[in-house]
Amino acid sequence: MMEITIAETGGVRFADVFGRIDSKTAPEAEKILRTFAEEQEGNVIVNCSGLEYISSGGLRILLVLEKELKGSGRHVILCGLRTDVEKIFRLTGFTSIFTIEKNVTDAISHLR
């Protein structure tokens, strides 16, 4: 099960991800995150504090989104990675691809 909601704090909108992004939920996650990125200007914050697991399909979604945004000078900023999810990012080398902050507040500070 997976849920993505759009939230706002400090005048900045971000996506909150809950549950698991796996082969079953990846298509829905991709649709929501692409739509959110298209609506946003500037960098896109994805709060992963509720993300329990991410598969290779989920990593691919984030990578494609980052590459698309990078083409227009934008980036995906991830925050709130749980220890086990952060380990997946480290093992795959994705920590060198994405900006990763501890929490939403730090991610917003990164924008300013």
SVG drawing of the C-alpha trace seen along z (x, -y; Angstrom):
<svg xmlns="http://www.w3.org/2000/svg" viewBox="-3 -32 31 37">
<polyline fill="none" stroke="black" stroke-width="0.4" points="0.0,0.0 1.2,-3.5 -0.2,-7.0 1.2,-10.3 -0.4,-13.5 0.5,-17.1 1.2,-19.3 2.4,-22.9 4.4,-24.6 6.1,-28.0 4.6,-28.7 6.3,-25.6 4.4,-22.7 5.8,-19.2 4.8,-15.6 4.5,-13.3 5.1,-9.6 3.7,-6.9 3.9,-3.1 5.8,-1.2 6.8,-2.0 7.1,1.4 6.2,3.0 2.5,2.8 2.4,-0.8 5.2,-2.3 2.9,-3.3 0.6,-5.2 3.5,-6.9 5.0,-7.9 1.7,-9.4 1.3,-11.5 4.9,-12.6 5.0,-13.6 1.8,-15.6 3.1,-17.3 6.4,-18.2 4.6,-19.7 2.5,-21.8 5.5,-23.0 8.0,-25.7 11.6,-25.3 12.8,-22.3 10.5,-19.5 10.5,-18.3 9.6,-14.7 9.1,-13.9 10.0,-10.3 9.5,-10.1 6.5,-7.8 8.2,-5.7 8.8,-2.2 10.3,-0.6 11.3,-1.5 12.0,1.0 14.2,0.6 11.0,-0.5 10.6,-3.3 14.2,-4.3 13.8,-4.4 10.8,-6.8 12.8,-9.2 15.8,-9.0 13.7,-9.7 12.0,-12.6 15.4,-14.0 16.8,-13.8 13.7,-15.5 13.8,-18.3 17.6,-18.8 17.0,-19.6 15.3,-22.8 17.6,-23.6 15.4,-22.0 16.0,-19.1 14.3,-16.6 15.1,-17.2 14.4,-14.1 14.0,-14.4 13.2,-12.3 14.6,-9.1 14.3,-6.3 17.5,-4.4 16.5,-1.3 15.4,-3.4 18.5,-5.5 20.6,-2.4 19.0,-1.4 19.9,-4.9 23.5,-4.5 24.0,-1.0 22.7,-2.0 24.8,-5.2 21.7,-7.4 22.9,-9.5 25.3,-11.1 22.5,-11.9 20.0,-13.5 20.0,-16.2 19.0,-14.6 18.0,-16.6 17.0,-15.3 13.5,-16.8 11.1,-19.1 12.4,-22.2 16.0,-21.5 14.7,-20.9 12.9,-24.2 16.0,-25.9 18.0,-24.4 15.6,-26.2 16.4,-29.6"/>
</svg>
